[in-house]
Amino acid sequence: MIKIDSCSREQTEKTGYNLGACLPYGRVVALFGDLGAGKTAFTSGFVKGMGIGAFVSSPTFALVNDYSEGDKKVYHFDMYRISGWDDLYSTGYFDYLDEGATLIIEWSENIESVLPEDCVRVYINKTGDENCRIIEISGCDDIEITCG
């Protein structure tokens, strides 16, 4: 497990960028964290690290946002309101999984039982300092993530 201290939105984005830059295409990234923890900031950096120059926004109302450039696609899910199989199927989650693109999923705790076993798990936890977070990344021990 990789553990990173972040005390700004920029550091959280940089951590996401570093993961996106070195994670092989087609993986699933499951994000865990409370409201306001920095999941969308992490995703913004992640998408840029994958080489996609899109503006990233929370998919709270759309449920899924699509970011692409060239032959790369990232599907950004928000599973906050998912409370059952019907809700999950309505997002198209399983179809996107079959496509082989990269998926990054906010509120993964709501669909934990259907996450791929080999997904990368990112836990973003608030600390006592309003601006600081502890980011723990597991499931990608085979790659080097640097923070700089």
C-alpha positions as CSV (number, residue, x, y, z in Angstrom):
1,M,0.0,0.0,0.0
2,I,1.2,3.5,-0.9
3,K,0.5,6.2,1.7
4,I,0.7,9.9,0.7
5,D,0.0,13.0,2.8
6,S,-1.7,15.8,0.9
7,C,-2.3,19.3,2.4
8,S,-3.8,21.0,-0.6
9,R,-6.1,20.4,-3.6
10,E,-3.0,20.7,-5.8
11,Q,-1.2,17.9,-4.0
12,T,-4.3,15.7,-4.2
13,E,-4.5,16.4,-8.0
14,K,-0.8,15.7,-8.4
15,T,-1.2,12.3,-6.6
16,G,-4.1,11.5,-9.0
17,Y,-1.9,12.7,-11.9
18,N,0.9,10.4,-10.9
19,L,-1.3,7.4,-10.7
20,G,-3.0,8.2,-14.1
21,A,0.4,8.6,-15.7
22,C,1.7,5.2,-14.7
23,L,-1.4,3.0,-14.4
24,P,-1.9,0.7,-17.4
25,Y,-5.0,1.6,-19.6
26,G,-8.1,-0.3,-18.9
27,R,-7.9,-0.6,-15.1
28,V,-10.7,0.2,-12.6
29,V,-9.9,2.7,-9.9
30,A,-12.3,2.7,-6.9
31,L,-12.4,5.8,-4.8
32,F,-13.4,5.8,-1.2
33,G,-13.9,8.9,1.0
34,D,-16.4,11.1,2.8
35,L,-18.1,14.1,1.2
36,G,-15.6,16.7,0.4
37,A,-12.6,14.4,0.8
38,G,-11.1,15.3,-2.6
39,K,-12.3,12.4,-4.9
40,T,-13.1,14.7,-7.8
41,A,-9.8,16.6,-7.4
42,F,-8.0,13.3,-7.4
43,T,-9.9,12.3,-10.6
44,S,-9.1,15.6,-12.3
45,G,-5.4,14.9,-11.8
46,F,-5.8,11.3,-12.8
47,V,-7.5,12.2,-16.1
48,K,-4.7,14.6,-16.9
49,G,-2.1,12.0,-16.0
50,M,-3.7,9.7,-18.6
51,G,-3.0,12.3,-21.2
52,I,-6.6,13.6,-21.5
53,G,-7.0,17.3,-21.5
54,A,-10.6,17.4,-20.3
55,F,-12.3,19.5,-17.7
56,V,-13.3,17.1,-14.9
57,S,-16.5,17.7,-12.9
58,S,-18.4,15.7,-10.4
59,P,-20.8,13.3,-12.1
60,T,-23.3,13.6,-9.3
61,F,-26.3,14.3,-11.5
62,A,-25.2,12.6,-14.7
63,L,-24.0,9.5,-12.8
64,V,-21.2,9.0,-15.4
65,N,-18.9,11.5,-17.3
66,D,-17.0,10.4,-20.3
67,Y,-13.5,11.9,-20.9
68,S,-11.6,10.9,-24.0
69,E,-8.7,11.9,-26.2
70,G,-7.4,9.9,-29.1
71,D,-7.9,6.2,-28.3
72,K,-8.0,6.7,-24.5
73,K,-11.3,6.9,-22.6
74,V,-12.0,7.4,-18.9
75,Y,-15.5,6.8,-17.5
76,H,-16.0,8.7,-14.2
77,F,-18.8,7.3,-12.1
78,D,-20.6,8.7,-9.0
79,M,-22.2,5.9,-7.1
80,Y,-23.4,8.0,-4.2
81,R,-27.1,7.4,-4.9
82,I,-26.8,3.8,-5.9
83,S,-28.8,1.6,-3.5
84,G,-29.6,-1.5,-5.4
85,W,-29.2,-3.6,-8.5
86,D,-31.7,-1.6,-10.5
87,D,-29.9,1.6,-9.8
88,L,-26.6,0.1,-10.7
89,Y,-27.8,-1.4,-14.0
90,S,-29.3,2.0,-14.9
91,T,-25.8,3.5,-14.9
92,G,-24.5,1.1,-17.5
93,Y,-21.7,0.1,-15.2
94,F,-21.4,-3.5,-16.4
95,D,-21.4,-2.4,-20.1
96,Y,-18.6,0.1,-19.4
97,L,-16.6,-2.6,-17.6
98,D,-16.9,-4.8,-20.7
99,E,-15.6,-2.0,-23.0
100,G,-12.1,-2.2,-21.5
101,A,-11.7,1.5,-20.9
102,T,-10.4,3.0,-17.7
103,L,-13.1,3.5,-15.0
104,I,-12.7,5.7,-12.0
105,I,-15.5,5.4,-9.5
106,E,-16.5,7.8,-6.7
107,W,-18.4,6.3,-3.7
108,S,-17.2,2.8,-4.5
109,E,-18.3,1.7,-1.0
110,N,-21.8,1.6,-2.4
111,I,-20.9,-1.1,-5.0
112,E,-18.0,-2.8,-3.3
113,S,-19.4,-6.3,-4.0
114,V,-19.2,-5.8,-7.8
115,L,-15.8,-4.2,-8.0
116,P,-13.3,-6.2,-10.0
117,E,-10.9,-8.1,-7.7
118,D,-7.9,-6.4,-9.4
119,C,-9.2,-2.9,-9.1
120,V,-7.0,-0.1,-7.6
121,R,-8.4,1.2,-4.4
122,V,-7.8,4.8,-3.3
123,Y,-8.9,5.8,0.2
124,I,-8.9,9.6,0.8
125,N,-9.3,10.4,4.4
126,K,-9.7,13.8,6.1
127,T,-7.4,14.6,9.0
128,G,-7.7,17.0,11.8
129,D,-6.4,19.8,9.5
130,E,-9.1,21.1,7.3
131,N,-6.9,21.1,4.2
132,C,-5.0,17.9,4.8
133,R,-5.8,14.4,3.6
134,I,-4.2,11.0,3.9
135,I,-4.3,9.1,0.5
136,E,-3.8,5.4,0.6
137,I,-3.5,3.5,-2.7
138,S,-3.6,-0.3,-2.9
139,G,-3.8,-2.8,-5.8
140,C,-1.0,-1.3,-7.8
141,D,2.1,-2.5,-6.0
142,D,3.5,-3.5,-9.4
143,I,3.9,0.2,-10.5
144,E,5.9,3.1,-9.2
145,I,3.9,6.2,-8.1
146,T,6.0,9.2,-7.2
147,C,4.8,12.4,-5.6
148,G,6.7,15.4,-6.6
